[in-house]
Structures are given as C-alpha cells and as structure tokens.
Amino acid sequence: MAEADTTIHADATSSDAAAPNSGLRKKLFIGIGGAVLIAGLGFAAWQALVGSNHVTTDNAYVGAYSASVTPMVSGQVSQVLVTDTQAVHRGDILVRIDDRDARIALAQAQGDLVKAQRQFGQTSATGSALAAQVKARGAEITSAQAQLDSAQAAFDKARIDLERRRKLAPSGAVSADELTIATNSFAAAKASLDLARAGVAQANSTRSAASGDFAANQALLTGTTMATNPDVIVAQAKLDKAKLDLERTVIRAPVDGVIAKRSVQVGQRLAAGDTVMMIVPVANLYVDANFKEGQLGKVKDGQPVELISDLYGSGVVYHGKIAGFSGGTGSSFALIPAQNATGNWIKVVQRLPIRVTLDPRELAAHPLRVGLSMDADVDVSGN
C-alpha cells in the first residue's frame, strides 16, 4: 500500500514538472516564430523601400586606358631612364635613341633648303637679265631695220642709175665702162639689201627667243615669293621632317601614370611602331561592372554608383557614375563565341559590362590599380 502511494506521488510530481517545461517550450516556439515573422516583415520592408532601389554585383574590375609607348623613328637605344612600377609625368624622358643619323639628315636638309633658296634668287636675277636681253634685242631690230632702209635706198638708186645708163647706151652717151660700173653697183646694192633683210629676220628671231626665255622665267616667278616657291616649300618640308625625326629620338611619356611591361634594353635596335612599354594612368581609372541581364531593367546612364574595393575593404567607399553600356555581352565578344544553335543548348544567364567612372579626388586619396576587384551598388531610385 505504501509502494502504491509512493508511485502515485512520483507520477504527480512528474506531471507537475512536465507542465512548466511544456509551457516554456511553447513560449520559445512562439518567440522564435515572432522573431522570424518580424525578420521577414523587416526584410520585406527593406526590400520594398531600399533593396528594390539598388542593383549590386561583385563581378566588377578596375580598368584604364593604358598608353602604349612606341618609337616614331628607328634606331639603336642609347639610354633607358625608367623601370617598371616607376611613376612618371607627361613629358618625362623615357628612352633615348642614338641620334647621329638624324643629325646628319638634318644637316643635309638644311643644305637642300639653302640651295633651293639660292636657286630661286638666281631665277629672279635671271629674269632681270632676260628682260634686259629682250630690250637689247628690240634695239637690234631697230638697228637692223635702219640698215635695211639704207640698203633699200641704195638699191633703189643703183637700180635707177642702171636703168638710165642702159637707155643711153645705144646712143653712145654712156660708155661701156660706165654701164659696167652701174651694173656692178646695182648688184652690190642688191646684195646689201638681201643682207639687211636677213639681219632684220635674225634680229626678230633672236628677240623672239629672248622673249620666250623671259616668259618661261616669269612663269616660275609669277605669284611666288621666296617663301611660297614650290622648290623652297619642298625643301622646307624636308627640313621640318628632319627636325621632327631628331626630336623623336627622345621618347617622352604621353600621359601621367605608372610604367608597366617595359621590354626595351640599352643597345636594342628598335623599329618604328614597336611597343617598348605601357603607361597606366592610375589617376584616370574606371570600373567595368558586369551585371546580370535581369538586373538591368532600371539601370540607366548617369545613375550614381557606390563601389568598394577588396584592397581597402568596406571602410573606403568610392563614388562614381554610369558612363555607358557595352555594345554586347562578354560572351558575344569572346575569342570563340558560344554556339547556341545546337540541340543540347542550355540557357546561361548573360552579363553585360557597364562602364563606371570614378571620382579623381577619391582615387588620389586611395589609389587603385588595373585589375583589382570591386563591389558595385547602383542606386536606381531616381528612375
């Protein structure tokens, strides 16, 4: 009987202990459910008010418009003044090429220019001389014409005298000697007349030749000066090119930045167009953020972007703006584009690169390098 009482008492005690535990468990479940509900409501509210206004990706990388340094003239490298990772400024000397050939070419071009200028001066002087010759040939024509007139007069007199003596010869009034003398005088006058006519023709021909030479000379000079003469212009252009080639034996930095991929050594023979190094403009970097195609419905040019670099962590936030969208997805520009026209095609979500510009002041305060990873967050609330 005592054992039965003890058993009944133990069962009652167990029931009394189970009742509070059950209530505690119930309260715990209710609390957890309430916390989950509150968290769900909070997330829904955040998604409605904040999350739906932001598009994020961690597939973003720093890029830059790197400058290729190439020589414009060929030659042997005499000096290399920079190394990889060295910071340079625009205009700094990077490489020197042996300039002795360029100096010789410059001296030759200078001589050619002086020669062309002297030839123009000689042509100008020749024009004055030819003008004087034309004038002199005109005087010769006048003299020859005067001689022709004199010869014509002498011929006419000799002809008349001969005709008169011939008429008187039959009557015996004129001797045979006088007739012979008159005949000879007529022949001499005729020869002098022919000679005078030939002299006039020669004088005219000489003047025509002098006039032609003068016209040809004037054609070279008309409308031109020493500076505008074609031969002088060509020689001047060659001189300018020689000067430029000499300047190009000194290779300078085209932009501010950091030297990368230097491949030139002293003594190396360079050809025009060879790439000798790169310059990365670290003060003008950008970010290419690759967003999934389903994220881009509200993304537009000019929207603000916040970016975080793995280099500095969340303590440093960069601010930028969307500058533009790529013309195609990354896979469309791949070396071997995906071929989806097959029977076993599987849809793959594509990503479109978006260019984001960065604030230069923030870059100066916290420098980045090409290829670093970034997290990008686009604020689309302005839509």
C-alpha positions in Angstrom: 0.0 0.0 0.0 2.9 2.3 0.8 4.5 1.5 -2.5 1.4 2.4 -4.4 1.2 5.8 -2.6 4.8 6.4 -3.4 4.2 5.6 -7.1 1.2 7.9 -7.3 3.2 10.7 -5.6 6.0 10.3 -8.2 3.6 10.4 -11.1 2.0 13.6 -9.8 5.4 15.2 -9.4 6.4 14.3 -13.0 3.2 15.8 -14.3 3.8 18.9 -12.3 7.3 19.2 -13.8 6.3 18.5 -17.4 3.6 21.2 -17.3 6.1 24.1 -16.9 8.5 22.7 -19.5 5.7 22.4 -22.0 4.7 26.0 -21.4 8.3 27.1 -21.7 8.7 25.3 -25.0 5.6 26.8 -26.3 6.7 30.3 -25.4 10.1 29.6 -27.1 8.4 28.5 -30.3 6.2 31.5 -30.2 9.2 33.7 -29.7 11.1 32.2 -32.5 8.1 32.4 -34.8 7.6 36.0 -33.8 11.3 36.8 -34.5 11.1 35.1 -37.9 8.0 37.0 -38.7 9.5 40.3 -37.6 12.6 39.5 -39.6 10.5 38.6 -42.7 8.5 41.7 -42.3 11.7 43.8 -41.9 13.3 42.2 -44.9 10.1 42.8 -46.9 10.0 46.4 -45.8 13.7 46.8 -46.6 13.3 45.2 -50.0 10.3 47.5 -50.8 11.9 50.7 -49.5 15.6 50.1 -50.2 16.5 46.8 -51.8 14.4 47.4 -54.9 16.2 50.7 -55.5 19.6 49.1 -55.6 21.3 46.8 -58.1 24.6 45.1 -56.9 27.3 42.9 -58.3 30.7 41.7 -57.1 31.8 41.0 -60.7 33.5 44.3 -61.3 37.1 45.1 -62.0 39.3 48.2 -62.3 40.4 49.2 -65.8 42.3 52.1 -67.6 43.0 53.5 -71.0 46.6 52.4 -70.9 49.1 54.3 -73.2 51.4 52.2 -75.4 54.8 53.8 -75.8 56.2 53.3 -79.3 59.1 55.0 -81.1 58.3 57.0 -84.2 61.7 56.5 -85.7 64.0 53.5 -85.9 67.4 53.3 -84.3 69.6 51.8 -81.6 68.6 52.5 -78.0 71.3 54.5 -76.2 69.6 55.1 -72.8 66.6 53.8 -70.9 65.7 56.1 -68.0 62.7 54.3 -66.4 61.8 50.9 -64.9 58.6 49.0 -64.2 56.4 50.4 -61.4 58.0 53.8 -61.7 55.7 56.8 -61.6 56.2 59.3 -64.5 54.7 62.6 -65.6 53.7 63.6 -69.1 56.8 64.9 -70.9 59.3 62.9 -68.8 62.1 61.3 -70.9 61.7 57.5 -71.0 64.1 56.4 -73.7 66.9 57.9 -75.9 67.7 56.6 -79.4 71.1 57.2 -81.0 70.6 60.5 -82.9 73.7 60.7 -85.0 71.9 59.6 -88.2 69.1 62.0 -87.5 71.6 64.9 -87.1 73.2 64.1 -90.4 69.8 64.0 -92.1 69.0 67.4 -90.6 72.3 69.0 -91.9 71.5 67.6 -95.4 68.0 69.0 -95.3 69.3 72.4 -94.2 71.7 72.4 -97.1 68.9 71.5 -99.5 66.9 74.4 -98.3 69.7 76.9 -98.7 70.3 75.5 -102.2 66.6 75.9 -103.1 66.5 79.5 -101.8 69.6 80.4 -103.8 68.2 78.8 -107.0 65.1 81.0 -106.5 67.3 84.0 -106.1 69.2 83.0 -109.2 66.0 82.6 -111.1 64.9 86.1 -110.1 68.2 87.5 -111.2 68.0 85.7 -114.5 64.6 87.2 -115.0 66.0 90.7 -114.8 68.8 89.7 -117.2 66.4 88.2 -119.7 64.2 91.3 -119.6 67.3 93.3 -120.4 68.1 90.9 -123.3 64.6 91.3 -124.7 65.1 95.1 -124.6 68.5 94.8 -126.3 67.1 92.5 -129.0 64.5 95.2 -129.7 67.2 97.7 -130.2 69.0 95.3 -132.5 65.8 95.0 -134.6 65.6 98.8 -134.8 69.2 99.0 -136.0 68.7 96.2 -138.4 65.6 97.9 -139.8 67.6 101.1 -140.2 70.2 99.2 -142.1 67.5 97.6 -144.2 66.0 101.0 -145.0 69.5 102.3 -146.0 70.2 99.3 -148.1 66.8 99.7 -149.8 67.5 103.3 -150.6 70.9 102.4 -152.1 69.4 99.6 -154.1 66.7 101.9 -155.5 69.3 104.5 -156.5 71.6 101.8 -158.1 68.6 100.4 -160.0 67.6 103.8 -161.3 71.2 104.6 -162.3 71.5 101.3 -164.1 68.2 101.8 -166.0 69.2 105.3 -167.1 72.6 104.2 -168.4 71.0 101.3 -170.2 68.7 103.7 -172.0 71.5 106.0 -173.0 74.0 103.2 -174.0 72.5 102.7 -177.5 73.0 106.4 -178.4 76.7 106.3 -177.2 76.1 108.9 -174.5 77.3 106.3 -171.9 80.4 104.4 -172.2 80.7 100.6 -171.7 82.8 101.2 -168.6 80.1 103.4 -167.0 77.5 100.8 -167.8 79.6 98.1 -166.2 80.2 100.2 -163.1 76.4 100.9 -162.8 75.7 97.2 -163.3 78.2 96.2 -160.6 76.8 98.9 -158.2 73.3 97.6 -158.7 74.4 94.0 -157.9 76.3 95.2 -154.8 73.2 97.2 -153.6 71.0 94.2 -154.2 73.4 92.0 -152.1 73.5 94.6 -149.3 69.6 94.8 -149.4 69.4 91.0 -149.1 71.9 91.1 -146.2 70.0 93.8 -144.4 66.7 91.8 -144.8 68.5 88.7 -143.3 69.8 90.9 -140.5 66.2 92.1 -139.7 64.9 88.5 -139.7 67.8 87.3 -137.5 67.2 90.2 -135.1 63.4 89.3 -134.9 64.2 85.7 -134.3 66.7 86.5 -131.6 64.2 88.8 -129.9 61.6 86.0 -130.1 63.9 83.5 -128.4 64.8 86.1 -125.7 61.1 86.8 -125.1 60.4 83.0 -124.8 63.2 82.6 -122.2 61.9 85.6 -120.3 58.3 84.2 -120.4 59.5 80.8 -119.1 61.4 82.5 -116.3 58.4 84.7 -115.4 56.2 81.6 -115.3 58.4 80.3 -112.5 58.3 83.6 -110.6 54.8 84.9 -111.2 52.7 84.8 -108.0 55.5 83.3 -105.9 58.0 84.6 -103.3 60.9 83.0 -101.6 58.6 81.5 -99.0 55.9 80.3 -101.5 58.2 78.9 -104.2 57.4 75.2 -104.7 61.1 74.0 -104.5 61.6 76.0 -101.4 58.4 74.6 -99.8 59.5 71.1 -100.5 63.0 71.7 -99.1 61.4 73.4 -96.0 59.1 70.4 -95.5 62.1 68.0 -95.6 63.9 70.2 -93.1 60.9 70.2 -90.8 60.7 66.4 -91.0 64.4 66.0 -90.3 63.9 68.2 -87.2 60.9 66.2 -86.1 62.8 62.9 -86.6 65.6 64.3 -84.4 63.1 65.3 -81.7 61.6 61.8 -81.9 64.9 60.2 -80.9 63.9 61.2 -77.4 60.8 59.2 -76.4 58.7 61.0 -73.7 55.8 60.0 -71.6 52.5 60.8 -73.3 50.5 60.8 -70.0 50.9 60.7 -66.3 51.0 57.2 -64.9 53.0 54.2 -63.8 55.4 52.3 -66.1 54.3 48.7 -66.9 55.5 45.9 -69.2 58.9 47.6 -70.0 60.5 45.5 -72.7 63.3 47.7 -74.0 67.0 47.5 -73.2 70.1 49.6 -74.0 71.6 48.6 -77.3 68.4 47.2 -78.7 67.5 48.0 -82.3 64.0 49.5 -82.5 61.8 49.8 -85.5 59.1 52.5 -85.7 55.9 51.2 -84.1 57.5 48.7 -81.7 55.8 48.8 -78.3 58.6 49.3 -75.7 56.4 49.8 -72.6 53.0 50.7 -71.2 51.9 53.6 -69.0 48.9 53.1 -66.8 47.2 56.4 -65.9 46.3 55.5 -62.3 44.7 58.9 -61.8 42.1 58.2 -64.5 40.8 54.7 -63.8 37.3 53.3 -64.4 35.4 50.2 -63.4 33.7 47.7 -65.6 30.9 46.2 -63.7 29.3 43.0 -65.1 25.6 42.8 -64.2 23.2 40.0 -64.9 20.8 40.8 -67.8 17.8 40.5 -65.4 19.3 43.3 -63.2 19.4 46.0 -65.9 15.7 46.9 -66.2 16.1 50.1 -64.2 19.7 50.9 -64.8 20.5 54.0 -66.9 23.3 56.3 -67.9 24.3 58.8 -65.2 23.0 56.9 -62.2 25.2 57.1 -59.1 27.2 54.1 -58.1 29.0 53.2 -54.8 32.0 50.9 -55.1 34.0 49.0 -52.5 37.5 47.6 -53.3 38.8 44.4 -51.9 42.1 46.3 -51.4 40.7 48.7 -48.8 37.6 46.9 -47.6 34.2 48.5 -46.7 35.9 51.3 -44.8 36.6 53.1 -48.1 33.7 53.8 -50.4 34.2 55.2 -53.9 31.5 57.2 -55.7 31.0 57.1 -59.4 28.5 57.3 -62.2 27.4 55.1 -65.0 29.1 56.3 -68.2 27.7 53.8 -70.7 26.7 50.2 -71.6 28.8 47.8 -73.6 27.7 47.0 -77.1 27.3 43.3 -76.2 27.7 40.7 -73.5 31.0 39.3 -72.5 30.4 36.0 -74.3 29.5 37.7 -77.6 33.0 39.3 -77.7 34.8 36.2 -76.7 37.5 34.8 -78.9 35.3 31.8 -79.5 31.7 32.9 -79.0 29.2 30.5 -77.6 27.3 28.5 -80.2 23.8 28.0 -79.0 22.3 26.6 -82.3 22.6 23.0 -81.0 20.1 20.5 -79.8 21.7 20.3 -76.3 21.5 24.1 -75.6 21.3 25.2 -72.0 20.3 28.7 -71.2 23.1 30.6 -69.3 22.4 34.0 -67.7 24.4 36.6 -69.6 26.3 39.5 -68.1 26.6 42.9 -69.7 29.6 45.1 -68.9 28.8 48.6 -67.7 31.4 51.4 -67.6 31.6 53.4 -64.3 33.7 56.5 -64.0 35.3 57.2 -60.6 35.9 60.4 -58.7 39.6 61.6 -59.3 39.8 63.0 -55.8 38.9 59.7 -54.2 41.3 57.9 -56.5 44.1 60.3 -55.4 43.3 59.7 -51.7 43.1 55.9 -52.2 44.9 54.8 -55.3 43.8 51.7 -57.2 45.5 49.5 -59.9 44.2 47.9 -63.0 42.5 44.5 -62.5 41.5 44.9 -58.8 38.2 43.5 -57.8 35.3 45.8 -56.8 31.8 45.5 -55.4 29.3 47.8 -57.2 26.0 49.1 -55.9 23.8 51.2 -58.4 21.2 53.4 -57.0 18.2 53.2 -59.4 15.8 55.1 -57.1 15.9 58.1 -59.5 14.0 56.1 -62.1 
